[in-house]
Amino acid sequence: MSCSRQSYWKIFICAAFLAGSLEQTASKADEPGDSTPADVSASSAAEIVETMRTFCYDCHTGSEAEGGIKLDFLSEAGTPSVAIESNVELIEKIILVLKEQQMPPSDADPLPLEDRLNTIDRVERMLGAFDCGSVSRPGRVTMRRLNRAEYDNTIRDLTGLKLELAVDFPSDDVGNGFDNIGDVLTLPPILMEKYLNAAHSIATEVFQSKESIRRVFPIQFENVQSLEEAVEIAKSNANSISRRVFRRPATQQELDRMLQLMSDAWNQGAEPDTIYQTLLTALLTSPHFLYRVEQDDPRDFVDGSRALNDFELASRLSYFLWSSMPDERLLNLASDGQLHTAKQLAEEAVRMLHDPKAKALGDNFLGQWLQLRQLETLRPDPVQFPFVDDALRSAMRRETELLFETIVSENRSILELLDANYTFLNERLAKHYGIDGVVGNQFRRMQQPGLRRGVLMHGSVLTLTSNPTRTSPVKRGKWVLDNLLGEPPPPPPPNVPALEESGETLGTLRQQMEQHRSNPNCAVCHTKMDALGFGLENFDAVGRWREKDGREIIEPAGELPGGSQFSGPVDLIQLLVNSKKEDFARCVTKKLLTYALGRGLEVYDRCTVNTIVTSLVEDDYRIETLVRGIVISPQFTQQDLGR
Amino acid sequence: MANSLTPRLSRRTVLRGLGVSMALPWLEATSAVAGSLPAAAVPPTRMAFIFVPNGVHLPAWTPQTEGYGFELPRILKSLSPVKNNLTVLSGLTHDKGRANGDGPGDHARSASVFLTGAQPRKTEGENIRSGISVDQVAAQAIGHYSRFSSLELGVDEGRNTGNCDSGYSCAYSHNISWSSETTPLGKEVNPRLVFERLFAGGAKSQVESGAKQRQALNKSILDFVSEDAKRLQPKLSRNDNLKLDEYLSGVREIERRVGLGVPSAKIDASVDYPVPAGIPKDYREHLRLMCDMMVLAFQTESTRIATMMFARAGDNKNYPSVGVREGHHELSHHRDDPDKLEKITRINEFHVQQLSYMLQKMASIEEGERSLLDNSMIVYGSGLSDGNRHNNENLPILLAGSGGGSIAAGRHVRYDTETPLCNLFMSMLQRMDVHVPFVGDSTGCLPGLSG
C-alpha cells in the first residue's frame, strides 16, 4: 500500500488555529443537547467511525498497517459504538495524535480542521460518558510473588534481622515499567531452590540470639516441664508466627498441620530449637508467604467482584507504601475489622507515608518510574568523564530521592518534581554542578541551586538519558514524554535508523537533527521530542552545565508543537508546569496506580484515574491526596472474579 | 593462574576451597544419604547456547568460501586454535523474530525468539507468552540424568527498570530460556553462587552429622509446603494457578534432586578451582568466570544443558577495553559509517574471544578418547543479523564441538536463506537423544551436519 507524499507542509499551517479552537470545543462539550445520551452516543459513534475510515483507514489496516496501528475493527461487525468501546485504548492513542496534529501525516489527504475538532470532541464526550458507567470495574491482579526488595524488607520486619539474602536471587522481570507486576513475576525452579536455602539460613540466623528468637516465637519454649505444656506453647507460638508470616490468621487446619510438622520433628528426636527452626523454614517456604494470596471464594462475589477483606487490605497497603509486611497496628486493625472503611484506609496511608519504612517508595517506585536504578550500571565514557564513579552516581541518585522524600514527608505538590527551586547536595555533587560552599558527604537542602529546577535538571536524569559519549536530545525528549507527560511516542518505524546517527550530515547536532526532520515519517514525533531535548542541551552527558558543545554555542531556545516558545531550560520547565500540569498529574497517577496494583492499567481504570486527578487539581497537587485517592479506589479495595 | 581449570587434583584442595564458601545450601547438605546417579558408560553429549545482542558486522564474520579449509574472517580469528571443531552456519533465519504484524520491538523479539522460535505475544505485562526454548525441551526430556536439569547463566547484574523495548515486557529481552510458554527462567549472574550451587553440597555432606535426621525434617518441610500449595489450588483463578504451577514444579525439581544424591566422587576426582569471590567489576573477567562455571558444570556432569547471555538484547554498554567508548546498541545503528562498523567489529571480536577462551578450555579437557568440546554442541550467535537493519535472516550462527563425533566440524556451511534456525535445534536434539515432532517453527532437521 502506498500513501502519497505531497502536501506535507499543510499540516503546520493550520497548527496555530487549532490551539485556540480546541479550548472552545472543550467548553462546548458541557452544553446539554436535545437528544438522549444514547442517541448522541450512537450517532456520534457512527460519525467518528466514518471520519476515521475516510482519513485513517487506508494506511492503518492489515498486516502492513503503518506504525502497527491497526484500525481493522472499524469495518468489523457490530455497531459503531461497540467498535469504539471495545477499542478504547487505541481510540485514546488516535485522539492524542489528532490533538497533537501528528496525524494524518502531511503527505496524506489532510483532515479538514472541522472534522478534526468534531472527532476529538465526539470521542471525548463518548469516553467521558462511559468512563464511570457500565465498563467500570475494579480489575483483577494476578497473585503476586514477593519481589527481591519485598522479600528482604519482609524478612527484616519479621525477624528484626537485616539479612538481605535476596541479592542472591535471580532478578525480577519487569512489566509495565515495574518489577512488582503479578503477571510478570514468575518463579523458576532456581528461585524455589534459593527460597528454600534462604528460609533455612533465616531459621539458623534467628536462633543465634535469644532476642530474635523471642521476636519470632514470643513464648519461651525451652525447659518446659511437661509434654502437655510443650504442646500448648507450640500452639501459641505457631499461631503468633503464622499470623505474621501469612499476614492473616492461620486456619485451624493450617495450625493442625503446623503442629503435626513439629510433632514429626519431635518424633525424629529433634531438639526444641530444631523443631522450631523446622516450622519457621516451612512457613517461610510456603506459598502463603512467598505469594500475596487473595483467595477467591465464589460466594463472596457480587456482580463479578468482591471487597477485599481487612487482612488483604493490610497487605495491599503495606506492600504499596513500604514494600513490606503489615505492621502490628495494621494487623490489629484488620483483626478488629476496622481497616476497610475509606476513612481508616486513608488515615493509615498517611500514617504510613510518615513512617521511615516509606523510604521504600523512593527506592522502588521512584527508582523505577524515573529509571534511577539504571544509574548503577551506566558507564559514561571513561575518557571524557573519568571522574564518574560510584560515589558520584549514588550522589546523583540520592539527590532525586531526597527531593521525592521531601515532597512525601512535607506533603508538598508533586509539581515540585518538575520545578522545585531547591535541591539536595553534598560536596561531591555540588562540585560536579559547579556550586561552591558545600562541604562534606552529608546532603543538605539548598535554595536556588544555580539555574537548576526539578528532576529534569538533576544529574541523575540527565545522565541516564544520555549516550556514553554525548547527550541525546532524542532520548531526553522521549524520556519526558514517556515518564512525565504520559504521551509515549510510537516507536520508530522498522528500518529507519535512529535520527542522529548519520555520518553524512554536517554541522551542530541541532542542524543535523533539523535535516533529518525533513523526513516526514520522522517529523511527526521528533518535532516534539527534539524540542524538549534541545531545551536541555545546556547540560552535558553527565549533567554538568555547559555553554558550548564542542565549538558550537548551544542555542537552548525552542518551540513546542502548538507554537509555545521557550528561551532556555528554566523557561521550558515553566512552560511545562504552566501548560502541562494536568497531563503530568495524570501521568504520575497512572504510574503510581500501576505500581500500587501490580498490574497494567486497563480501560476500566480510567474513571479512577480521572477521579484522582480531579482531586489532585483541587488540592494543589499534594502527594497525600494522590496516595489517599489510590488506597480508597475500587481498584485498590476490590477484586474481580478470577477467570 | 587464578582461574585456570586444571584437571585431576586432590580432593583436599577442593574441600579447602569449599571451606571458604559461606553457609552451604541446605538442600544439598542432605542428599549424600540417598542413592547416587549411575555413572554413564560413554561420556554424554552436552549442549549450550550463547546469546550476543545487536547482531554482528556480517562481512567480517562470514567466511568467503564454503566447506572445509575456509579462512577465518576477522571476527572469528581468535577461534583458530579450535577451528577444526567449528561449524559456521550461514543463511539460517528466525522468521518469528520479525514483526509479523506486531510492529516495532526487534530487540525484545530477537532474544525471546532466539531459542524458542516462537512469536512472542506483544505485551508489557499481562499474559506474557513465548514458547518453550530448545534447551528446556531437552532439559524436560533428559534433565533427570544429571543433578541439574539445566543451567541458565548471564552477566547483567543491575536491577531491571523501566521499559525495555517498544511495548514488550523486559521478560522478553532479558531471558532466552523458557521452561513453558509463560515462564522465562531467571539467570544466575554471580559466579560464586553458581559454584556453591554446583559443588558445595557434595563436600558438606561428607562432614554433616545427623544427616539422616536432617533429611527427614527436610522431607517434612517439602511435604508441608506442597500440601499448602495443593490446598490452595482450588481456591485460585486460572492465572493464579499458573503461578502456583511454577511453585509446584520448583518443589518437584528439588524433591527429585534430594532423592538423587550428589555424585561427589566425580567432583573431587577431577576438579580444582578456587571459589570465585563474587561478581568481578571487569566485564571480561566476569564473562570468563561464567564460562568457567559452564565448563565446570559440564566437566563434572552436573548438567548437560546450559544457556548464557553475554548481554541483554539491545544492550548499550561501551567497551573501553577495546577502545570503544560509545554504546553497543547506539553503534549498531551504523548506517554503514566505517568508523562505527570498525567499532562494532571490535565488540564482536571481543565477544568471540571470550567464546574462544571457553572452547579452548573445553578442548583441553579429556574425556576418554575425545575432549569435552568434542562431546558438546555449543551454539553461539545473535537473534538479529545486522544491527542497523534489524533483520532476522542469515543470522550469525556458530556451532562448536562435534556432538560426540556426529558432526563433521571444521566447515562453513551455507543454507538457503529462510531455512529455520529451529531446524538446527532439531538436529541437535536428535543428537541428545531427544525426539520431538518440532521445535518452534522448525520444518525438519538441518541436512548435512554429519558431513
Interface residues (C-beta under 8 A of the other chain):
Chain A: S63 A65 G67 G68 K70 R140 T142 M143 R145 R148 D168 F169 P170 S171 D172 D173 V174 G175 N176 G177 D179 I181 G182 D183 V184 L185 T186 L187 P188 P189 I190 L191 M192 E193 L196 N197 H200 S201 T204 Q253 E254 R257 L261 D264 A265 Q268 G269 A270 T274 T278 T281 A282 T285 S286 P287 H288 L290 Y291 V293 Q295 D296 D297 G367 Q368 Q371 L372 R373 Q374 E376 T377 R379 D381 P382 V383 Q384 N467 P468 T469 D482 P490 P491 P492 P493 P494 N495 P497 A498 E501 S502 G503 R599 G600 L641 G642 R643
Chain B: A23 P25 W26 L27 A99 N100 G101 D102 G103 P104 G105 D106 T123 E124 G125 E126 N127 I128 S149 E152 D156 E157 G158 R159 N160 T161 G162 N163 C164 S166 G167 S169 C170 A171 H174 N175 S179 T182 T183 P184 L185 G186 K187 E188 V189 N190 L193 R197 Q213 A216 L217 S220 I221 F224 V225 E227 D228 A229 R231 L232 K235 L236 S237 R238 N239 D240 K243 L244 E246 Y247 S249 G250 V251 E253 I254 N316 K317 N318 P320 R325 E326 G327 E330 H333 H334 R335 D336 D337 D339 K340 N388 R389 H390
